């Protein structure tokens, strides 16, 4: 007789996990043999798991990963792309994020730089960390617009406050003066405060030319590179293999 009122009260209190567990237990033949403490423990466990999953889903929506389905458990170590298995597994543990270190993933087009970065981002979200993904060319364009329409302070806060910022596709195009200033502000505020992943087809040694202005290049790269793990990849495009 108390089933429906109890469920209504649980749902009114937004204890959806407990409500689901309550319904399942009521349908189980052995539920009557459980003590009150055991019932309560099962309900609380389900509620805790339900809330943790909702927080994870929220972090994943906010992350906007380009490869949302990428996961470290699905990494293909057999493909010849010189992926350091031991280093990647170490990165998957996430200690480098806790220590506010960076990661640089380089290699030719199609070797999985974005996918691997998103897999690490998904693992970070599972570990309770905030993650944010941006393609660097589009981010620069968005920042330019944000300067003009008043969105820059809010967008900048998002970029510097997230635990892990993934900047995908550092390209060969030379940065504009505004690009350099924006990137400098981002890496300066995140230095020792948050981790950055950068993917690029270019070797790190060629990045200063892309930045352009030597003073900015030295300042930006010093903050990005000196405490960064490096994951260099090389091999044929995996997209061709899929085709």
N, C-alpha and C positions, 0 to 999 in steps of 0.2 A: 504493500500500500504506500510505502514511503518512496518507491522508486521514482515516480515522476516529480514529486516535489523536490526530492534530493537533486535530481538532474537539473531541474529548473534553477535551484539555488546555486549549483556549481557553475552553470552557464552564465547566470546573472553576475557571478563574481569573476567571470572570464577565466575559469579554471577548466578550459576545454580538454586538456589532457587528462585530468582527473575524471571528467565526465565520460570520455571515451573508455578509459580503463574500467570505470564503474559498470558501464553497459557490458563490456566483454566479460568481466568477472561474474556478473549476474547470469550469463549464459553458460558458464562452466559448471560441470557437475560437481567438481571438488571444491567449489568456492565456499560451500557451507562449512567445510572442515577447517577453513582458515580462521585464525584468531582475529580479533579486532585490530591488533597491532600489525598483523601481516596484511590485512586489507588496506589499512592506512598507508603502510610502507609501499605497497604496490601502486596505490593511487598517487602518492607523492613522487615516486620514481617516474611515472608516466608524465606527470605534469612538468617535472624538471626537464625531461627529454624533449617534450613538446616545446617548451620555451626556448631551449637551446637551439632547436631546429629552426624556430621562427627567427631567432637572432641571426643565425647563419644565413637564412634566405634573405634577410634584410641586408646583410653585409654583401652578399653576392649581387643583389640588385644595384646597390650603390657602387660596386666595383666596376660594373659595365665592361667586364672582360670580353675581349673580341672572340676568344675561344672559351665560352662559358662551360663547355663540356670537357675541357682538358683536365686531366687528373694525373697525379704523380704515379698512381698505380698502373696507368695505361702507357707509360713511357716505353717506347720501342728502343731497346739497346742493341738490337741486332742490325739495324740499318747502318751502313758504313758512313758515319758522319763525324767520327772522332769525338763522340760524346763521352766525357769522363764519368764513368758510372759511379765511382766512389765519391767524386766531388758533388755530383748531382744529388746523390742520396744524403750527403752531408748538408747540402743546401735545403733539402726537403725537410730536415729536422727543424729549421727555422731559427737556429741560434744566431745566425748572422743578422736577422731582423731584430732580435732582442738586443743585439749589440750595436744597432744603428749603422750597419755596414751596407755597402752597395754591391751590385752585381752587374757585370757587363757581359752581354751575350753577343758574340760576333760570328759572322759567317756569311756565305753567299746566299742568294735568294732561294727559298724553298727547302732549307735544311731544318726548319722547325723552330726557329728562334722565338717567334710569337707564341707558338703552342706551348713550348717549354716554360716560357715566362708566365703564361696564363695558368699553367698547371701549378707552378709555385705560388701564384696568387691565390688560386683556389684552396691550396693547402693552408696558406696563411689565414684565409677567411675561416676555414674549419678550425683553426687553432685560436680563433677569437680575435684576430687582428683585422683592422680596417684596411681595405685595399682600394686603389683607384687606378684604372687603366686609361691611357690616352695615346693615340698616335701623335707623335711629335709635330708633324706638319700641320695637322688639323688643330692641335692645341695652340700653336702659334697664331693661326688664323683666328681662333676663338678669343685668344687673349687680346688681339688687336681690336676686335669688335667690342670686347668687354671694357677696354679703356674708354671707348666712346659712349657706351650706353649705360655706364654706371655699375656694371656687374663685376668689375675687376676685383674689388675687395672680397666679395663672397667667393668667387672662383679661386682667388689666390689662397684664401683660408682653407678651402677644400684640398688644394694641392700640397700645402705645407703641413696640414694636421693629420693626414692619413698615415697609418703605420708603414704601408708599403705603396710607393708610387711607381707604376710601370710606365715608362716612356718608350714607346715602340717606334722603330724605324727612324733612327737618327740617320739622315740621308746626306747625299753629297751636296745639296744646295747650300750655298753660303748664307749664313744668318744675316738678317737685317739688323740695324742698330737697335730697333725696338725688341727684336727677338733676343739679342744678346743681353739686353738689360733685364728682360723678363726671366730668362733662364738663369742669369746670375742671382736674381732675387730668390728664385725657387731653391737653387742648390745652396745658397747661403743660409736661408732659413731652415732648410732640412738638414744641414750639416750637423752631425752628431745628435740630431733630434728625430730622424726617420730615415728609412732605407729607400733607395732608388734602384730600379732595374732599368737598364738601357739596352736596347737591341739595335744593332747596326750591321749593315753590310760592309762598312768600312772598318779597317783595323784602327785601334785606338791611336796609333801614331799619326793617322791622317786627320784626326778630329780638329786639331788646332787650326788647320787650313779652313775647315768649314765654319768655325767660329768667326774667323776673319781678323778681328782686332787683337793684336798680341797680348795686350794687357788683360782684356777680358778672357782670352783663351787660357792664359796661365791661371787666372783666378778660378775659372769654372772647372777646368780639368783637374786642378789640384784638389778641389773639394770632391770631385766625382771619383777620381781614379785611385788616389793614394790608399784608401781603405776599402777598395773594391775587390771582390772575387772576380775571376775572369773565366768565362766558359766559351772558349773558341771552338767553333764547329767548322767542318769542311766536308764537302762531298757533293754528289749530284742532287738535284732537286727531288724531294720526296713527292712533289706534285706530279712529276712525270711518271714515277712508279705507280701512283694511284691511277693515272690515266691508262 
